[in-house]
Amino acid sequence: MAGDELRDHSSFMRLAISEATRARQLGEVPVGAVVVLGDRVIGRGGNRPISASDPTAHAEINAVRAAASALGNYRLPGTTLYVTIEPCLMCVGAMIHARIGLVVFGAVEPRSGALVSAARAHETPGLNHRLDALGGVLEEECRATMQEFFKARR
């Protein structure tokens, strides 16, 4: 990955980490996401399933909803979604339906990650949209955020 590309990805991932911190402050698992079009953030979200009493209120879904609302369109072609942890199957499905172009994630999620870990959902045959995935951006920082949260709960 080129230095400029890594720096660009890192700056947006830091915004996703900020969303994860807000989620943690609400007692949620600290996952954060932002949706970017060009160089502009058009959607932000943190995990909210507990506080919203909504099992679909994952950070990625919340960020995609905000981006779709900002654009007035349920399709988000040409966008990049940054998320601190590898997305689950539900979230990857939503990204495909939204036509996200690239998903950039921080740390892998070995149990339920649906891009490289437990599944490669975005490569399922028959899908009418393909998205690209890039992992490992600020990986240690993203992983530490999760580990600190779960360590404090034990």
NUSE-759126 format. One record per residue: z negated, x, y negated of N, C-alpha, C in turn; residue in one letter. Coordinates in steps of 0.1 Angstrom, whole numbers, padded with zeros to 4 digits, always signed. Atoms other than C-alpha are relative to their C-alpha. Example, Ala and Ser with C-alpha at 12.3 -4.5 7.8 and 13.67 -1.06 7.14 Angstrom:
<nodes>
+0000+0009+0012-0078+0123+0045+0000+0009-0012A +0000-0009+0011-0071+0137+0011-0008-0008-0011S 
</nodes>
This chain:
<nodes>
+0000+0009+0012+0000+0000+0000+0000+0009-0012M -0001-0008+0012+0010+0014-0034-0013-0001-0008A +0012+0000+0009-0018+0023-0059+0000-0012-0009G +0000+0011+0010-0007-0003-0085-0002-0013+0008D +0001+0012-0008-0004-0030-0058-0014-0002+0004E +0014+0001-0004-0039-0022-0045-0009-0003-0012L +0008+0003+0012-0053-0022-0080+0002-0015-0004R -0002+0014+0003-0037-0056-0087-0007-0009+0009D +0007+0008-0010-0050-0070-0055-0015+0001-0001H +0014-0001+0002-0084-0056-0061-0006-0008-0012S +0005+0008+0011-0088-0072-0095-0001-0015+0003S +0001+0014-0004-0080-0106-0081-0010-0003+0011F +0010+0001-0010-0102-0100-0051-0014+0000-0006M +0013+0000+0006-0131-0093-0074-0003-0013-0006R +0002+0013+0004-0126-0127-0089-0004-0009+0011L +0004+0008-0012-0128-0142-0054-0014+0003+0004A +0014-0004-0003-0160-0122-0048-0010-0007-0010I +0008+0007+0009-0174-0138-0080-0002-0015+0004S +0002+0013-0005-0167-0172-0066-0009-0001+0012E +0009-0001-0011-0184-0162-0034-0015+0001-0004A +0014-0001+0005-0215-0152-0054-0005-0013-0005T +0004+0013+0005-0215-0186-0071-0004-0009+0012R +0002+0008-0012-0213-0203-0036-0014+0004+0006A +0013-0004-0006-0243-0182-0024-0011-0005-0008R +0010+0005+0009-0263-0192-0054-0003-0015+0002Q +0001+0014-0003-0258-0228-0043-0005-0002+0014L +0005+0001-0014-0271-0220-0008+0012-0001+0010G -0011+0001-0009-0236-0220+0007+0003+0014+0006E -0005-0013-0005-0220-0193+0029+0009+0006-0011V -0007-0005+0012-0206-0169+0003+0014+0004+0003P -0014-0003-0001-0169-0172+0006+0006-0005-0013V -0007+0004+0012-0147-0173-0025+0014+0002+0000G -0014-0001+0000-0111-0177-0033+0006-0003-0014A -0008+0003+0013-0086-0177-0062+0015-0001+0004V -0014+0001-0002-0050-0188-0063+0007+0005-0013V -0006-0007+0011-0027-0167-0085+0015-0003+0000V -0015+0002+0002+0008-0175-0099+0004+0011-0010L -0004-0011+0009+0024-0144-0114-0013+0009-0003G +0013-0008+0003-0006-0127-0132-0011-0010-0005D +0010+0010+0005-0025-0160-0139-0007-0007+0011R +0008+0007-0010-0053-0175-0119+0002-0015-0004V -0002+0014+0002-0045-0212-0115-0009-0009+0008I +0010+0007-0008-0072-0222-0090-0011+0009+0005G +0012-0007-0005-0107-0211-0081-0008-0009+0009R +0009+0008-0009-0131-0222-0054-0009+0009+0008G +0010-0006-0009-0162-0213-0035-0003-0010+0011G +0005+0009-0011-0176-0227-0003-0009-0011-0005N +0008+0012+0005-0191-0262-0009-0002-0010+0011R +0002+0011-0010-0193-0280+0025-0014-0006+0000P +0014+0006-0001-0231-0284+0024-0002-0008-0013I +0003+0008+0013-0234-0294-0013+0009-0012-0002S -0009+0011+0002-0204-0316-0012+0000-0010+0012A +0000+0008-0012-0212-0331+0022+0014-0003+0005S -0014+0000-0004-0176-0323+0031+0004+0012+0008D -0003-0011-0009-0166-0303+0061+0013+0008-0004P -0013-0006+0004-0132-0295+0045-0002+0008-0013T +0002-0007+0013-0148-0280+0013-0001+0015+0001A +0000-0015-0001-0140-0244+0022+0005+0005-0013H -0004-0006+0012-0134-0220-0006+0015+0000-0002A -0014+0000+0001-0097-0218+0002+0006-0014-0004E -0004+0014+0002-0093-0256+0002-0003-0003-0015I +0004+0003+0014-0112-0259-0031+0009+0007-0010N -0009-0007+0009-0090-0232-0047+0014-0006+0000A -0013+0006-0001-0058-0248-0034+0000-0013-0008V +0001+0013+0007-0069-0282-0047+0001+0002-0015R +0000-0002+0015-0076-0268-0082+0013+0005-0004A -0013-0005+0003-0043-0249-0082+0010-0012-0001A -0010+0011-0001-0023-0280-0072-0003-0010-0012A +0003+0008+0012-0041-0300-0099+0005+0006-0013S -0004-0007+0012-0034-0274-0125+0015-0001-0002A -0015+0000+0001+0003-0274-0117+0006-0014+0001L -0005+0013-0002+0005-0311-0110+0010-0002+0011G -0009+0000-0011+0022-0304-0077-0008+0004+0013N +0006-0003-0012+0010-0303-0041+0006+0012+0007Y -0007-0012-0005+0034-0274-0034-0003+0011-0010R +0004-0011+0008+0024-0240-0046+0009+0013+0003L -0009-0011-0004+0055-0218-0039-0002+0012-0010P +0001-0012+0009+0053-0182-0052-0014+0004-0003G +0014-0003+0003+0015-0182-0053-0006+0010+0011T +0008-0009-0009-0009-0157-0038-0014-0006+0000T +0014+0004-0002-0043-0168-0024-0008+0012+0004L +0009-0010-0003-0071-0143-0025-0013-0006+0006Y +0012+0006-0006-0101-0150-0002-0008+0012+0006V +0009-0011-0004-0131-0128+0007+0000+0002+0015T +0001+0000-0015-0130-0136+0044+0013-0006+0006I -0012+0006-0007-0101-0142+0068-0001-0015+0002E +0000+0015-0001-0093-0179+0067-0001-0006+0014P +0001+0008-0013-0100-0204+0095+0013-0007+0002C -0012+0008-0003-0074-0225+0112+0003-0011-0010L -0002+0011+0009-0079-0255+0089+0006+0006-0013M -0005-0006+0013-0074-0233+0058+0014+0006+0001C -0014-0005-0001-0043-0216+0071+0009-0011+0000V -0008+0012-0001-0029-0250+0079+0003-0005-0014G -0002+0005+0014-0035-0261+0043+0009+0009-0008A -0009-0010+0008-0019-0229+0029+0014-0002+0004M -0014+0002-0004+0012-0235+0050+0005-0013-0006I -0004+0012+0006+0014-0271+0038+0002+0001-0015H -0001-0002+0014+0009-0260+0002+0011+0010-0004A -0011-0010+0002+0037-0233+0006-0005+0012-0007R +0005-0013+0005+0014-0204-0004+0009+0011+0005I -0009-0011-0005+0035-0172-0003-0007+0011+0007G +0008-0011-0006+0009-0146+0004-0015-0003+0000L +0015+0001-0001-0027-0146+0016-0005+0014+0001V +0007-0013+0000-0048-0116+0007-0015-0002+0003V +0014+0002-0003-0082-0114+0024-0007+0013+0001F +0009-0012+0000-0111-0090+0023-0003+0005+0014G +0005-0004-0013-0128-0088+0057+0005-0010+0011A -0004+0008-0011-0118-0101+0091-0011-0009+0004V +0010+0009-0006-0136-0130+0107+0003-0001+0015E -0004-0001-0014-0136-0121+0144-0001-0013+0008P +0002+0012-0008-0148-0155+0157+0010-0011-0003R -0008+0011+0004-0127-0179+0137+0012+0003-0009S -0011-0004+0009-0102-0159+0116+0014-0004+0007G -0012+0005-0005-0068-0175+0120+0013+0007-0005A -0012-0008+0004-0045-0148+0106+0002+0012+0009L -0001-0012-0008-0053-0117+0127-0010+0001+0011V +0011-0002-0009-0085-0122+0146+0001-0009+0013S +0001+0009-0011-0089-0153+0168+0014-0007+0002A -0014+0006-0001-0053-0166+0161+0009+0006-0010A -0010-0003+0010-0022-0159+0142+0008-0013-0003R -0005+0013+0002-0017-0194+0131+0013-0001-0009A -0011+0000+0009+0008-0186+0104+0013+0004+0007H -0012-0004-0008+0032-0173+0131+0004-0011+0011E -0003+0011-0010+0032-0206+0151+0015-0004+0000T -0014+0004+0000+0067-0214+0162+0002-0015-0005P -0003+0013+0005+0082-0245+0146-0005-0003-0014G +0005+0002+0014+0064-0242+0112+0012+0000-0009L -0010+0000+0010+0086-0251+0083-0002+0009-0012N +0003-0009+0010+0070-0225+0061-0007+0012+0006H +0007-0012-0004+0060-0189+0066-0007+0006-0012R +0007-0007+0011+0034-0171+0046-0003+0014+0005L +0004-0014-0004+0026-0134+0046-0015+0002-0002D +0015-0003+0001-0009-0120+0051-0002+0015-0002A +0004-0014+0002-0025-0088+0039-0016+0000+0000L +0015-0001-0001-0061-0079+0049-0005+0013-0004G +0007-0012+0002-0086-0053+0041-0002+0004-0015G +0001-0003+0015-0086-0055+0002-0015-0002-0003V +0015+0000+0003-0122-0046-0009-0008-0005+0013L +0006+0005-0013-0131-0051+0028-0015+0003+0001E +0014-0004-0002-0165-0033+0027-0008-0009-0009E +0007+0009+0010-0176-0053-0004-0001-0014+0005E -0001+0014-0005-0165-0086+0011-0009-0001+0013C +0009+0000-0013-0182-0078+0045-0015+0000-0004R +0014-0002+0004-0214-0067+0028-0006-0013-0006A +0005+0013+0006-0216-0100+0008-0004-0010+0011T +0004+0008-0011-0216-0119+0041-0012+0005+0008M +0011-0006-0007-0239-0096+0059-0013-0002-0007Q +0013+0002+0008-0265-0097+0031-0005-0014+0001E +0004+0014+0000-0264-0135+0031-0007-0003+0013F +0006+0003-0013-0270-0138+0068-0012+0007+0004F +0013-0008-0002-0296-0110+0069-0012-0007-0007K +0011+0007+0008-0316-0129+0042-0004-0013+0007A +0004+0013-0006-0315-0161+0062-0008+0002+0013R +0007-0003-0013-0330-0145+0094-0014+0003-0002R 
</nodes>
